[in-house]
């Protein structure tokens, strides 16, 4: 900082001078044109400035108008049970064409008087499906299938003989088939084959040989167990005989 700047800084007075009489008059608030000061205005009561109370009826009416504006005018609900009023547009149109309340529709006067009833469908099935199911169940129950015993009691002598002949032919055919296929039956695996090729393929398979080996091993094991049991019995008998000899 230069010496000139320092000198100017030091020349600034540190004490604030007292205002003179002219300055004091300028600092005071000016009076209003009518001669009243602000202090007089502060003395005015606030009650006199408050608005007058609003009537409760006016408030309710304004609320109703507000709700009606947002909701819209009330609509007339028409159902099958309720009759049309004279203020209804459809009623007025029919009345202009000569219709009177309680009269049937149509030129000949043989139309409906009451509206067509309806029911609300809550399921997802097609129209008429329930009626179709009910009709089918009734038909099935009424036309029950007869039992064999019932048919046998109603058949004639010729029908009975034909039925017995058919049963005998069927049994003979089954017996012939069994005798023909008997050579192609595997007792070890309990399987029936229809021709030689299938039977040979089975007897040469791993499954057939595995069962044959398992059967042979079980038979050998049983034989060994039987022999061991016989030797044990003979050994016990020999011990008993020697013990009796010593006691004698």
C-alpha positions in Angstrom: 0.0 0.0 0.0 1.4 3.4 -0.9 2.0 6.3 1.5 -0.8 8.3 0.0 -3.4 5.6 0.6 -2.3 5.2 4.2 -2.7 8.9 4.7 -6.2 9.0 3.3 -7.2 6.0 5.4 -5.9 7.7 8.6 -7.9 10.9 7.8 -11.2 9.1 8.1 -12.8 10.1 11.6 -13.5 7.2 13.9 -16.3 9.0 15.9 -19.7 9.5 14.3 -20.7 13.2 14.5 -23.9 14.2 16.2 -26.7 15.2 13.8 -27.6 18.9 13.7 -31.1 20.4 14.2 -31.7 20.5 10.4 -30.8 16.8 10.0 -32.9 15.9 13.0 -36.0 17.4 11.5 -35.5 15.5 8.3 -35.2 12.2 10.2 -38.6 12.6 11.8 -41.7 11.0 10.2 -43.9 13.4 8.3 -47.5 13.9 9.3 -50.3 13.0 6.9 -52.2 15.6 5.0 -55.2 15.6 7.3 -53.0 16.3 10.3 -53.2 12.9 12.0 -50.0 11.0 12.8 -49.3 7.3 12.6 -49.6 7.0 16.3 -53.3 8.1 16.0 -53.8 5.3 13.4 -52.3 2.8 15.8 -55.0 3.6 18.3 -57.8 2.4 16.0 -59.6 -0.7 17.3 -59.2 -3.9 15.2 -62.7 -5.0 15.9 -64.1 -2.3 13.8 -62.1 -3.5 10.8 -63.2 -7.2 11.1 -65.8 -8.4 8.5 -69.4 -9.0 9.4 -70.3 -12.7 10.2 -71.5 -14.8 7.3 -74.9 -16.5 7.4 -74.7 -20.3 7.9 -77.4 -20.9 5.3 -75.4 -19.1 2.7 -72.4 -21.3 3.4 -74.4 -24.5 3.1 -76.0 -23.4 -0.1 -72.6 -22.5 -1.6 -71.2 -26.0 -0.6 -74.2 -27.7 -2.2 -73.7 -25.8 -5.4 -70.0 -26.7 -5.4 -70.7 -30.4 -4.9 -73.4 -30.3 -7.6 -71.0 -28.6 -10.0 -68.4 -31.4 -9.5 -70.8 -34.4 -9.3 -73.1 -33.2 -11.9 -76.9 -33.5 -11.8 -78.3 -36.7 -10.3 -79.2 -39.3 -12.9 -82.3 -41.3 -12.8 -81.6 -45.0 -12.3 -84.0 -47.2 -14.3 -84.2 -50.9 -13.6 -86.6 -53.7 -14.5 -88.6 -53.3 -11.3 -89.0 -49.5 -11.6 -91.4 -47.8 -14.1 -90.5 -45.0 -16.3 -91.5 -41.5 -15.2 -93.3 -39.0 -17.3 -90.1 -36.9 -17.4 -88.1 -39.6 -19.1 -87.3 -38.9 -22.7 -88.3 -42.4 -23.9 -91.6 -42.1 -22.1 -92.2 -38.8 -23.8 -91.4 -40.2 -27.2 -93.7 -43.1 -26.8 -96.5 -40.8 -25.5 -96.2 -38.6 -28.6 -96.6 -41.7 -30.8 -99.9 -42.6 -29.0 -98.7 -45.0 -26.4 -100.2 -44.9 -22.9 -98.8 -46.3 -19.7 -99.9 -49.9 -19.1 -100.6 -50.6 -22.8 -98.6 -53.2 -24.8 -96.2 -52.2 -27.5 -96.9 -52.7 -31.3 -99.5 -51.7 -33.8 -101.6 -54.8 -33.1 -101.4 -54.3 -29.3 -100.2 -57.8 -28.6 -96.7 -56.9 -27.5 -95.0 -57.1 -24.1 -96.1 -55.0 -21.2 -93.3 -55.7 -18.8 -89.7 -55.4 -19.8 -87.6 -58.5 -20.6 -86.1 -59.8 -17.4 -82.4 -60.6 -17.3 -79.9 -62.2 -14.9 -76.3 -61.3 -14.4 -73.9 -64.0 -15.6 -70.9 -64.3 -13.3 -69.2 -67.4 -14.7 -67.0 -67.8 -17.8 -69.0 -70.5 -19.6 -70.8 -70.0 -22.8 -74.5 -69.1 -23.2 -76.7 -72.1 -22.8 -73.9 -74.4 -21.5 -75.5 -74.9 -18.1 -78.8 -75.8 -19.7 -77.1 -78.3 -22.1 -75.3 -79.9 -19.1 -78.5 -80.3 -17.2 -80.3 -81.8 -20.2 -77.4 -84.2 -20.9 -77.4 -85.4 -17.2 -81.1 -86.0 -17.3 -80.9 -88.0 -20.5 -78.0 -90.1 -19.2 -79.8 -90.9 -16.0 -83.0 -91.8 -17.7 -81.3 -94.0 -20.3 -79.2 -96.1 -17.9 -77.1 -98.9 -19.4 -78.6 -102.3 -18.6 -76.5 -104.8 -16.7 -75.5 -108.1 -18.1 -77.7 -109.9 -15.6 -80.7 -107.8 -16.7 -80.1 -108.5 -20.4 -79.7 -112.2 -19.7 -83.1 -112.3 -18.0 -84.8 -110.7 -21.0 -83.1 -112.7 -23.7 -84.8 -115.6 -25.5 -83.6 -119.2 -25.9 -82.0 -118.6 -29.2 -80.2 -115.5 -27.9 -79.0 -117.5 -24.9 -77.6 -120.3 -27.1 -75.9 -117.8 -29.4 -74.3 -116.1 -26.4 -73.0 -119.4 -25.0 -71.6 -120.5 -28.3 -69.8 -117.2 -28.7 -68.3 -117.6 -25.2 -67.2 -121.2 -25.9 -65.5 -120.1 -29.2 -63.7 -117.3 -27.4 -62.5 -119.6 -24.6 -61.3 -122.2 -27.2 -59.4 -119.5 -29.1 -57.7 -118.3 -26.0 -56.6 -121.8 -25.1 -55.3 -122.4 -28.6 -53.3 -119.2 -28.5 -51.9 -120.1 -25.1 -50.8 -123.6 -26.3 -49.2 -122.1 -29.4 -47.3 -119.5 -27.5 -46.3 -121.8 -24.6 -42.8 -122.6 -26.2 -42.1 -118.9 -26.2 -42.7 -118.4 -22.5 -39.8 -117.6 -20.2 -40.6 -119.0 -16.7 -37.5 -117.4 -15.2 -38.4 -113.9 -16.2 -42.2 -114.6 -16.4 -42.6 -113.1 -19.9 -44.5 -114.2 -22.9 -43.2 -113.7 -26.4 -45.1 -114.0 -29.7 -42.5 -115.6 -32.0 -39.1 -117.3 -32.0 -37.1 -114.2 -32.8 -38.4 -112.4 -29.7 -37.8 -115.4 -27.5 -34.2 -115.9 -28.8 -33.4 -112.2 -28.4 -34.6 -112.4 -24.8 -32.7 -115.6 -23.9 -29.5 -114.0 -25.2 -30.0 -110.8 -23.3 -28.0 -109.6 -20.3 -31.2 -109.4 -18.1 -32.0 -113.1 -18.7 -28.5 -114.3 -17.9 -28.3 -112.0 -14.9 -31.4 -113.6 -13.4 -30.1 -117.1 -14.2 -26.9 -116.4 -12.4 -28.7 -114.9 -9.4 -30.9 -118.0 -9.2 -27.9 -120.3 -9.3 -26.1 -118.3 -6.6 -29.1 -118.5 -4.3 -29.5 -122.2 -4.8 -25.8 -122.8 -4.1 -26.0 -120.6 -1.0 -29.0 -122.6 0.3 -27.1 -125.8 -0.3 -24.1 -124.6 1.6 -26.2 -123.4 4.5 -27.9 -126.8 4.6 -24.6 -128.7 4.7 -23.2 -126.5 7.5 -26.3 -127.0 9.6 -26.0 -130.8 9.2 -22.3 -130.8 10.2 -23.1 -128.8 13.3 -25.8 -131.2 14.3 -23.5 -134.2 13.9 -20.8 -132.4 15.9 -23.2 -131.7 18.7 -24.4 -135.3 18.8 -20.8 -136.5 19.0 -20.1 -134.2 22.0 -23.2 -135.4 23.7 -22.2 -139.0 23.2 -18.7 -138.5 24.6 -20.1 -136.6 27.6 -22.5 -139.5 28.4 -19.6 -142.0 28.2 -17.5 -140.1 30.7 -20.4 -139.9 33.1 -21.0 -143.6 33.0 
